[in-house]
Amino acid sequence: MKKIQPLILLFAVAVMPIQCNTKTKEKAVTASQQPTTFPTKYDSILTKEQLKAIGIDWNYLKKHLKLQELAWCGGDFRDDQSQPRYEPTKEDFMLTLPFVEYYLQTHGYKKPSADLFQKRIKAVFSKQIDTNNAKPYQSLSGDGSYDFASTYYALCAKGIVTFNWLLNDLVSIQGDKIVLSSCFFKQIMALNNFVIYDDATAFKVLKTMTTNKEFEEGYGGIGDIYGGEDILHELFYTYKYYGNQLLNQWAFTTNKKSSTTFFHNIFTKSENDKLIVSTPLIETIERNTTGNDHDYYDQHFALYVSQLLQDENNMNANHFNIEQKAHIFCYFASSEYKMRKRFEEYMMPDNPDATWDQTAWTAVLMKDCKNIYETARAHNFYGICKPAIMKEIAEKWGTREY
């Protein structure tokens, strides 16, 4: 027993420095999780004491600013391939959070109720979050990556949505003080006001921020600009948020020359292979159709539907089955009927200035996609379109008997 005791003592002495180092690291990493008191007035220059007050360790911040100097190295598309890239970590992300909260709180961001925050996260990101979860943040996409701008996160206790970004674009060291750059924080402010409150001014800020000269000049850190339009692109194409007319119109306008990019978001499939129809996008096309300006509807949207139903030009990339195609046919028929009734005066047979074709695309599809049409008809058009409407289309703008 006496021989064992010295060994135990030696082991305890050897382990002590390791335990101390671990505790020190944990303290630095979790500093931003501790209760903090934020100033009520914004100051872009913060002292070491002010940093500590909002939960950031000065030396730990300096360490990660240095590490991130290699964040844009390595890889085929990086600027410097002589060194391996520094991969952003949870600790990098955690260091951004107190700065984000500080900026939003001192710039009048209205924290939403837990119920509103949960509803808006579900509506925009299709993610059910637990607002009672003790974790400081919850990932809004599956991978939960900490790479820059790869994943959006919900700070449930704060009512804030944010993402990881380079610390060098957020702050800079000047002597014994930290200077905040407002560019990134303005984006986060606009992102939250748009996502949570559907704020039109915030949308305009995001839409114009990338083209703003002041914004570009203020983005003086490392790497490429991740601007407001990138955020809008993320919301529409990655998170598939179609619940805002301004965002839908932006996506429509920016893709007008490459219309199939927009169309491919209208008819999609769920993970369990069920048809998803995003009717707000059809309504966006309808809002951009007039009596004299309907080429986009007729020559692009209708043609896309026709090719999808007939498996032409790789338009049926989702491999919709015949019943799903029958649903798609009904949604298009309902839309076209609405457009033709609205602009009927532009397609009168005796009008020499008529711009709409006398034959409806729906009537053509009844003939060219007979199996699809008969499937829809056998199911009473799934309640999407009334039989009387189909009959009217066939008789008034058709090429065949109903």
C-alpha positions as CSV (number, residue, x, y, z in Angstrom):
1,M,0.0,0.0,0.0
2,K,2.9,2.4,0.8
3,K,4.3,1.7,-2.7
4,I,1.0,2.6,-4.4
5,Q,0.6,6.0,-2.6
6,P,3.6,7.7,-4.2
7,L,2.4,6.6,-7.6
8,I,-1.1,8.0,-7.0
9,L,0.5,11.3,-5.8
10,L,2.7,11.5,-8.9
11,F,-0.3,10.8,-11.2
12,A,-2.4,13.6,-9.5
13,V,0.4,16.1,-9.9
14,A,0.8,15.2,-13.6
15,V,-3.0,15.6,-14.3
16,M,-3.4,18.9,-12.5
17,P,-2.0,21.2,-15.3
18,I,-4.2,19.4,-17.9
19,Q,-7.3,20.0,-15.8
20,C,-6.4,23.7,-15.3
21,N,-5.8,24.2,-19.1
22,T,-9.1,22.5,-19.9
23,K,-11.0,24.7,-17.5
24,T,-9.3,27.8,-18.9
25,K,-10.3,26.9,-22.4
26,E,-13.9,26.2,-21.3
27,K,-14.1,29.5,-19.6
28,A,-13.0,31.4,-22.7
29,V,-15.3,29.4,-25.0
30,T,-18.4,29.7,-22.9
31,A,-17.9,33.3,-22.0
32,S,-20.6,34.5,-24.4
33,Q,-23.1,32.1,-22.8
34,Q,-22.9,33.8,-19.5
35,P,-25.4,36.5,-18.5
36,T,-24.3,39.8,-19.8
37,T,-25.2,43.4,-19.5
38,F,-25.2,45.3,-22.7
39,P,-24.9,49.1,-23.0
40,T,-28.1,51.0,-24.0
41,K,-26.1,53.3,-26.4
42,Y,-24.0,52.0,-29.3
43,D,-20.3,52.7,-29.4
44,S,-18.2,51.3,-32.3
45,I,-15.1,51.4,-30.1
46,L,-15.0,49.0,-27.2
47,T,-12.4,48.7,-24.4
48,K,-11.1,45.4,-22.9
49,E,-13.4,46.0,-19.9
50,Q,-16.4,46.6,-22.2
51,L,-15.6,43.4,-24.1
52,K,-15.5,41.5,-20.8
53,A,-18.8,42.9,-19.8
54,I,-20.5,41.5,-23.0
55,G,-18.8,38.1,-22.5
56,I,-15.7,38.2,-24.7
57,D,-12.2,37.4,-23.5
58,W,-9.7,39.8,-25.1
59,N,-6.9,37.3,-25.5
60,Y,-9.2,34.6,-26.9
61,L,-10.6,37.0,-29.4
62,K,-7.1,38.0,-30.6
63,K,-6.2,34.3,-30.9
64,H,-9.1,33.6,-33.2
65,L,-8.5,36.7,-35.3
66,K,-5.0,35.4,-35.9
67,L,-6.3,31.9,-36.7
68,Q,-8.8,33.2,-39.2
69,E,-6.1,34.9,-41.2
70,L,-5.7,31.4,-42.8
71,A,-9.4,31.0,-43.3
72,W,-9.2,31.8,-47.0
73,C,-6.2,29.6,-47.7
74,G,-6.0,26.2,-49.4
75,G,-8.3,24.6,-51.9
76,D,-8.7,25.2,-55.7
77,F,-10.7,28.4,-55.4
78,R,-8.9,30.0,-52.5
79,D,-6.4,32.9,-52.9
80,D,-3.5,31.3,-51.2
81,Q,-2.9,27.6,-51.7
82,S,0.5,27.4,-50.0
83,Q,-1.0,26.7,-46.6
84,P,-3.9,24.6,-45.4
85,R,-7.2,26.4,-44.7
86,Y,-8.2,27.1,-41.2
87,E,-11.7,25.6,-40.7
88,P,-14.1,27.7,-38.7
89,T,-15.2,26.1,-35.4
90,K,-18.0,26.5,-32.8
91,E,-15.7,28.8,-30.9
92,D,-15.3,31.2,-33.8
93,F,-19.1,31.3,-34.1
94,M,-19.6,31.8,-30.4
95,L,-17.3,34.9,-30.5
96,T,-19.6,36.6,-33.0
97,L,-22.8,36.3,-30.9
98,P,-22.2,38.9,-28.2
99,F,-21.3,41.4,-31.0
100,V,-24.5,40.6,-32.9
101,E,-26.6,41.0,-29.8
102,Y,-24.9,44.2,-28.8
103,Y,-25.4,45.8,-32.2
104,L,-29.1,44.7,-32.5
105,Q,-30.0,45.8,-28.9
106,T,-28.4,49.2,-29.4
107,H,-30.0,49.8,-32.8
108,G,-33.6,49.3,-31.7
109,Y,-34.2,45.7,-32.7
110,K,-37.5,44.6,-31.2
111,K,-37.2,41.2,-29.6
112,P,-40.1,39.0,-30.7
113,S,-42.2,37.0,-28.3
114,A,-41.2,33.3,-28.1
115,D,-44.4,32.4,-29.9
116,L,-43.8,34.8,-32.8
117,F,-40.2,33.7,-33.1
118,Q,-41.1,30.1,-33.2
119,K,-43.9,30.7,-35.8
120,R,-41.6,32.8,-38.1
121,I,-38.8,30.3,-37.9
122,K,-41.2,27.6,-39.0
123,A,-42.6,29.7,-41.8
124,V,-39.3,30.9,-43.2
125,F,-36.9,28.0,-42.5
126,S,-39.4,25.1,-42.2
127,K,-37.8,24.3,-38.9
128,Q,-39.6,23.5,-35.7
129,I,-37.4,25.0,-32.9
130,D,-37.8,24.5,-29.1
131,T,-37.9,28.0,-27.6
132,N,-37.4,26.4,-24.1
133,N,-34.2,24.7,-25.1
134,A,-31.3,25.7,-22.8
135,K,-28.8,25.7,-25.7
136,P,-27.6,29.2,-26.8
137,Y,-28.5,28.5,-30.4
138,Q,-30.2,25.9,-32.7
139,S,-29.2,25.1,-36.3
140,L,-31.8,25.9,-39.0
141,S,-30.4,23.4,-41.5
142,G,-29.4,19.8,-41.3
143,D,-25.6,19.9,-41.4
144,G,-25.1,22.5,-38.6
145,S,-21.8,23.6,-40.2
146,Y,-19.8,26.5,-38.7
147,D,-18.3,27.4,-42.0
148,F,-18.9,31.0,-43.0
149,A,-22.5,31.7,-44.1
150,S,-23.2,28.0,-44.6
151,T,-25.8,27.6,-41.9
152,Y,-28.3,30.0,-40.2
153,Y,-28.8,29.7,-36.5
154,A,-31.7,30.7,-34.2
155,L,-30.7,32.3,-30.9
156,C,-34.0,31.4,-29.2
157,A,-33.4,33.2,-25.9
158,K,-32.6,36.4,-27.8
159,G,-35.1,36.1,-30.7
160,I,-32.3,36.5,-33.2
161,V,-31.3,34.7,-36.4
162,T,-27.6,34.9,-37.4
163,F,-24.8,33.0,-39.2
164,N,-21.1,32.7,-38.7
165,W,-18.8,35.1,-40.5
166,L,-15.1,36.2,-40.4
167,L,-14.2,38.0,-37.3
168,N,-11.8,40.1,-39.4
169,D,-14.9,41.6,-41.2
170,L,-16.6,42.3,-37.9
171,V,-13.9,43.9,-35.8
172,S,-10.4,45.2,-35.9
173,I,-7.8,45.8,-33.1
174,Q,-6.5,49.3,-32.7
175,G,-4.1,49.5,-29.8
176,D,-5.9,48.2,-26.7
177,K,-9.4,48.6,-28.2
178,I,-11.7,46.9,-30.6
179,V,-13.4,48.7,-33.4
180,L,-16.6,47.3,-34.8
181,S,-17.3,47.4,-38.6
182,S,-21.0,48.0,-39.1
183,C,-21.4,46.2,-42.5
184,F,-22.0,42.7,-41.3
185,F,-24.2,43.9,-38.4
186,K,-26.4,46.0,-40.7
187,Q,-27.1,42.8,-42.7
188,I,-28.0,40.8,-39.6
189,M,-30.3,43.6,-38.4
190,A,-32.0,43.7,-41.8
191,L,-32.2,39.9,-42.0
192,N,-34.0,39.7,-38.6
193,N,-36.4,42.6,-39.4
194,F,-37.3,40.9,-42.7
195,V,-37.5,37.4,-41.4
196,I,-39.4,38.1,-38.2
197,Y,-41.5,41.1,-39.2
198,D,-41.7,41.0,-43.0
199,D,-40.4,44.5,-43.0
200,A,-40.3,46.1,-46.5
201,T,-37.6,48.6,-45.5
202,A,-35.4,45.7,-44.3
203,F,-35.9,43.9,-47.6
204,K,-34.9,47.0,-49.5
205,V,-31.7,47.2,-47.4
206,L,-30.8,43.6,-48.2
207,K,-31.6,44.1,-51.9
208,T,-29.4,47.2,-52.3
209,M,-26.7,46.5,-49.8
210,T,-24.3,44.6,-52.2
211,T,-24.4,47.4,-54.7
212,N,-23.9,50.1,-52.1
213,K,-20.4,51.6,-52.5
214,E,-20.2,52.5,-48.8
215,F,-21.0,48.9,-47.9
216,E,-18.3,47.5,-50.3
217,E,-15.7,49.9,-48.9
218,G,-16.6,49.0,-45.4
219,Y,-16.2,45.3,-46.1
220,G,-12.4,45.4,-45.6
221,G,-11.7,42.0,-44.2
222,I,-10.7,38.7,-45.7
223,G,-12.5,36.8,-48.5
224,D,-15.5,37.5,-50.7
225,I,-18.4,39.8,-49.8
226,Y,-21.5,38.0,-48.6
227,G,-24.0,40.7,-49.2
228,G,-27.7,41.3,-48.9
229,E,-28.6,39.7,-52.2
230,D,-26.8,36.5,-51.1
231,I,-29.0,36.5,-48.0
232,L,-32.1,36.8,-50.2
233,H,-30.8,34.1,-52.4
234,E,-30.3,31.9,-49.4
235,L,-33.8,32.4,-48.1
236,F,-35.5,31.7,-51.4
237,Y,-33.4,28.9,-52.9
238,T,-31.8,27.2,-49.9
239,Y,-34.6,27.5,-47.3
240,K,-37.4,27.8,-50.0
241,Y,-39.3,30.6,-48.3
242,Y,-42.0,31.8,-50.6
243,G,-44.2,33.5,-48.1
244,N,-43.2,37.1,-49.0
245,Q,-44.3,38.8,-52.2
246,L,-41.3,41.1,-52.3
247,L,-38.9,38.2,-52.1
248,N,-40.8,36.2,-54.7
249,Q,-40.8,39.2,-57.1
250,W,-37.1,39.7,-56.6
251,A,-36.4,36.0,-57.5
252,F,-38.7,36.3,-60.5
253,T,-37.1,39.5,-61.8
254,T,-33.5,38.3,-61.3
255,N,-34.3,35.1,-63.1
256,K,-36.4,36.4,-65.9
257,K,-33.8,35.7,-68.5
258,S,-33.3,32.2,-67.2
259,S,-36.9,31.4,-66.4
260,T,-36.6,27.6,-65.7
261,T,-34.5,28.5,-62.6
262,F,-37.7,30.1,-61.2
263,F,-40.1,27.4,-62.6
264,H,-38.2,24.5,-61.0
265,N,-39.2,25.8,-57.6
266,I,-42.9,25.7,-58.3
267,F,-43.4,21.9,-58.6
268,T,-41.1,19.9,-56.4
269,K,-41.1,16.8,-54.2
270,S,-40.9,16.2,-50.5
271,E,-38.4,13.8,-48.9
272,N,-41.1,11.1,-49.0
273,D,-41.7,11.7,-52.7
274,K,-44.9,13.7,-52.3
275,L,-45.8,16.5,-54.7
276,I,-45.3,20.0,-53.4
277,V,-46.9,22.9,-55.3
278,S,-45.8,26.4,-54.4
279,T,-48.8,28.4,-55.4
280,P,-47.3,31.8,-54.3
281,L,-44.8,31.4,-57.2
282,I,-47.7,30.8,-59.7
283,E,-49.3,33.9,-58.3
284,T,-46.1,35.8,-58.8
285,I,-46.1,34.9,-62.5
286,E,-49.8,35.9,-62.7
287,R,-49.1,39.3,-61.2
288,N,-46.4,39.9,-63.9
289,T,-48.9,39.1,-66.7
290,T,-51.0,41.8,-68.4
291,G,-53.2,42.0,-71.4
292,N,-50.4,43.2,-73.6
293,D,-47.5,41.6,-71.8
294,H,-48.1,37.9,-71.5
295,D,-45.2,36.3,-73.4
296,Y,-43.6,35.1,-70.2
297,Y,-46.8,33.3,-69.3
298,D,-47.5,31.8,-72.7
299,Q,-44.1,31.3,-74.1
300,H,-42.2,30.3,-71.0
301,F,-44.4,29.1,-68.1
302,A,-47.0,27.3,-70.3
303,L,-44.2,25.8,-72.4
304,Y,-42.4,24.6,-69.3
305,V,-45.5,22.9,-68.0
306,S,-46.1,21.3,-71.3
307,Q,-42.6,19.9,-71.5
308,L,-42.7,18.7,-67.9
309,L,-45.9,16.8,-68.5
310,Q,-44.5,15.2,-71.7
311,D,-41.0,14.5,-70.3
312,E,-39.3,16.8,-72.8
313,N,-36.0,18.7,-72.5
314,N,-35.3,17.3,-69.0
315,M,-38.1,19.4,-67.5
316,N,-39.3,16.4,-65.5
317,A,-36.1,16.1,-63.5
318,N,-38.1,15.2,-60.4
319,H,-39.7,12.2,-62.2
320,F,-43.3,13.0,-61.4
321,N,-45.7,10.1,-61.8
322,I,-48.9,10.3,-63.8
323,E,-51.1,11.2,-60.8
324,Q,-48.6,14.0,-59.8
325,K,-48.6,15.2,-63.4
326,A,-52.4,15.3,-63.3
327,H,-52.3,17.5,-60.2
328,I,-49.8,19.8,-62.0
329,F,-52.1,20.0,-65.0
330,C,-55.0,21.0,-62.8
331,Y,-53.0,23.8,-61.1
332,F,-51.9,25.1,-64.5
333,A,-55.4,24.9,-65.9
334,S,-56.8,26.8,-63.0
335,S,-54.2,29.5,-63.4
336,E,-54.6,29.9,-67.2
337,Y,-58.4,30.1,-66.9
338,K,-58.0,32.9,-64.4
339,M,-55.6,34.8,-66.8
340,R,-57.9,34.3,-69.8
341,K,-61.0,35.5,-68.0
342,R,-59.1,38.5,-66.7
343,F,-57.7,39.5,-70.1
344,E,-60.5,38.2,-72.3
345,E,-60.9,41.4,-74.2
346,Y,-57.4,40.9,-75.6
347,M,-58.3,37.7,-77.4
348,M,-61.6,38.5,-79.1
349,P,-61.8,36.9,-82.5
350,D,-63.0,40.1,-84.2
351,N,-60.3,42.2,-82.6
352,P,-57.4,42.9,-85.0
353,D,-55.2,44.0,-82.2
354,A,-55.7,40.9,-80.1
355,T,-52.5,39.7,-78.5
356,W,-53.5,36.4,-76.9
357,D,-53.8,33.2,-78.9
358,Q,-57.3,32.0,-79.4
359,T,-56.4,28.5,-78.3
360,A,-55.6,27.9,-74.6
361,W,-52.6,25.8,-73.6
362,T,-54.9,23.8,-71.3
363,A,-57.0,22.7,-74.3
364,V,-53.8,21.7,-76.2
365,L,-52.7,19.7,-73.2
366,M,-56.1,17.9,-72.9
367,K,-55.3,16.5,-76.4
368,D,-51.5,16.0,-76.2
369,C,-51.5,14.6,-72.7
370,K,-54.7,12.5,-72.9
371,N,-53.7,10.0,-70.2
372,I,-52.9,12.8,-67.7
373,Y,-56.1,14.7,-68.6
374,E,-58.2,11.5,-68.2
375,T,-56.5,10.8,-64.8
376,A,-57.4,14.3,-63.6
377,R,-60.9,14.0,-64.9
378,A,-61.5,10.6,-63.2
379,H,-60.6,12.2,-59.9
380,N,-62.9,15.2,-60.5
381,F,-59.8,17.4,-61.0
382,Y,-58.8,16.9,-57.4
383,G,-61.0,19.9,-56.4
384,I,-58.3,22.2,-57.9
385,C,-60.3,22.9,-60.9
386,K,-64.1,22.6,-61.4
387,P,-65.4,20.4,-64.3
388,A,-67.4,23.4,-65.5
389,I,-64.2,25.4,-66.0
390,M,-62.6,22.6,-68.0
391,K,-65.7,22.4,-70.2
392,E,-65.6,26.2,-70.7
393,I,-61.9,26.1,-71.7
394,A,-62.5,23.3,-74.2
395,E,-65.6,25.0,-75.8
396,K,-64.3,28.6,-75.8
397,W,-60.6,28.2,-76.4
398,G,-60.3,24.6,-77.3
399,T,-59.5,22.3,-80.2
400,R,-61.6,19.3,-79.1
401,E,-64.9,18.3,-77.7
402,Y,-65.2,18.1,-73.9
